Amino acid sequence: MVAVFIDRCFWHSCPEHSAAPTTNADYWDPKLARNRQRDADNTATLQSAGWLVIRAWEQTPPEDIAAQVAAVVVARP
């Protein structure tokens, strides 16, 4: 089983494209930290249940993501 997540730069704090919010940072900083923690928790939960988790950033070309998914599906027993 394979789970694929396409993460948006702002909401999931992309290290290349996300910028720290300058307005209302007291709200956004903890919110984005919770998003990152939820992502990690969901990934760990799925992996412990036997899923292979693929996370990609929104700027990744769809054909690249599809190729990655196809490769792991073919390779998995």
PyMOL commands that set and color helices and strands:
alter all, ss='L'
color gray80, all
select helices_A, chain A and resi 9-12+25-48+62-75
alter helices_A, ss='H'
color red, helices_A
select strands_A, chain A and resi 2-7+52-57
alter strands_A, ss='S'
color yellow, strands_A
deselect
rebuild
show_as cartoon
